[in-house]
Structures are given as structure tokens and as C-alpha cells.
């Protein structure tokens, strides 16, 4: 059995994943090692994925380390948010118009993420990843980013000997010794955060062209997949309020972010469910296996029970004053969709702690499903 963990992107929303992981660790023995054979992350999920892999010898301790990061984080730990910093970003974008749209000294972006580079260097022991793999605590960990030149969706994976690279259309898997650049590339939201050069190419956020976020772990050998989403259940019918004005800039950008970070994952989950149904039908009705080597992949998805936009509105007041003014200017402090953008950039401990608590509660509400995920042989869930 090779259970895999898929951690999607979502900026500050990634704190929710920590709460779910905390619940999973509490459902295992204190000294248990990492229960996932394969871990894959994109954007903020890449931070959590690599941090878990580096401490895979003790899962509960690994989760506590990640929780400590998110519980004490502030905007200043991720990007520079002073008044001058927020003015320099647009200034560099304007100046690039006189240089064929290219940044002169550094890749173009509205925000400077040098603090995030320092945070990751200080908190993640990248050198330990291979040690954990060699000891058998996991088979592989992958981080997905998008190449700006090739347009390819690249999963950089560090795994056990014999794991082959792959290519399927514009999605490829490349063996690598993961480091901070892979995480920064995977989380580089276009225009907002700077592209990161890895080898010979600049990379941006892995969610940009990731049409099948679950595919990398399946190609690395997973037969069971746990996905932690960062948006409310897709089956939930949203409350529609009376429209009083055209969409604000924050609403429009928020929808772009939602499209990149959420829509592909939800579509891939739906596709995998259909494939599982096809395989089950073929197993029961046909003496032959389905074409293309299709196989059943057990899937468990944990969605937030509360929309993050609603929570974000309460915490915007905790942002640095310059960023708070900028958010208000573009309409990101309002409900009705405007706060969706803020929820991705709200790296403040109050907001992140609330997401961690929510993730923990939501996971515990699915306690029996989680236990059966790790122990499928159980006839009745342990209580």
C-alpha cells in the first residue's frame, strides 16, 4: 500500500492544511513516522510538503514544526510590506516598459519575497530529505512549478533510487535535490511574487498550468490519495447577494487566483472519481482490464467547512497599515468576493491559527474516514 498526500496551493490558506495534518498525527501513535509514501505540494502546499519530508522520521514532530511556522508567521516573514516596498513594485513594473518589459536587476513582481527565502532556509533542513528517503520513511516528495519559457508544468521530485522521470504532454517529472529555489519557484504567483531561476529556466507558480494536480503522485506509484483542499466543498451552493456595483479589482483578481489554485484540483478530483467508477464497472462486468493501464485509486478529500473569505474579513485589520490601505483601495477588504484575494495574502498569525483550528475540526469530523484510509482492511472503523 502506497498512500500519498496532495497539498494544493493557496498562499496563506495553506495554514488550513496544517490543521488537518495535526489531526492526522493525533490519530497515530506519538512516535509514528510519516504515514505517507509519497508527498506532493504546489505553491504554499510545497512548503508544507517539503517540511514534512525533512522530518519524516517522526510525523507528529514534523507537523508540530510546520504548525510552529504558521502559528507565528507574519506578513513581514513572507514579503516586504512597508509603504516604500509597496510603491517600488509598481514602479519596477512601469520602468520595465522602457526595457522591453523585462526587469533590469531582478524578476518583475509587485512584492519582494526575500523574507520568505530566509524563513525557509532557517526552518527547513533540506539536507535531511534524502536521509529520510534512504531510511525508508517515504518514497518521494515532489514540488510542482511552471516554466515560463517552456510552458511546461514540472514536478521536481526527490525519491528513492530507480524512480523514473516522466513526460505526459506538458506535464513532466524531473528528479532533483530539492532546495529553497524549488519552493520559491512553485509559489511565485505571476506579477505578485518574482519568478525563480532553477537550472536554465525561470519558474512561476505550479498551479498555473497544473491541469491534473493528483497525477504526479499516481505517476510516482501511489494507490491511495488524500487531498487537502483550500476551498469550500464544490457541491455547496453559494449564497447570492443583490449586486450593487460592478466587480472590484480585488474580486476579479480573486477569481483568477481561485481558478488557478482551486478549479483544476476540483476537476481532477471529479475526473479521478469517474475513472474509479469505470475501473469498478470493468472489474465487475468485463474479463479485461480497462485500456491504458487504468487502476482504482482510493481517494479521500478533506474540504474546509467554512469559506475562507468570511474569516479573512475579520483579520484584515491586523495587516501592516500600508498593505491594509492598498487592500482597501482595490476592494479587498469587502465581503461579497473582494476578500478572496486578501485570504491568499493574509499571512498573519491570527488568521492562520483560525485556519489551523478549522482544519483540525474538519479532519476530526472525518475521523473514521481517515482511519479507514490508512487501515483499509478494517471491517468497522475504530472508535
Secondary structure, DSSP 4 states (H G I P E B T S, - for coil): --EEEEE---GGGGHHHHHHHHHHHHTS-TT-----SEEEEETHHHHHHHHHHHTTT-HHHHHHHHHHHHHS--GGGTS--SHHHHHHHHHHHHHGGGTTT--SSS---SS--HHHHHHHHHH--TTHHHHHHHTTS-SEEEEEEEETTT--EEEEEEESTTPPPEEETTEEEEE----HHHHHHHT--TTTS--EEETTEEEEETTTT-S-TTHHHHHTT-SEEEEEEEEE-TTS-PPPPPP-SPPPHHHHHHHHHHIIIIIHHHHHHHHHHHHHHHHHHHHHH-SSPPGGG----EEEEEEESS-HHHHHHHHGGGS-HHHHHHHHHHTTTSTTTTHHHHHHH---HHHHHHHHHHHHHHHHHTHHHHHHHH-TT-SS---
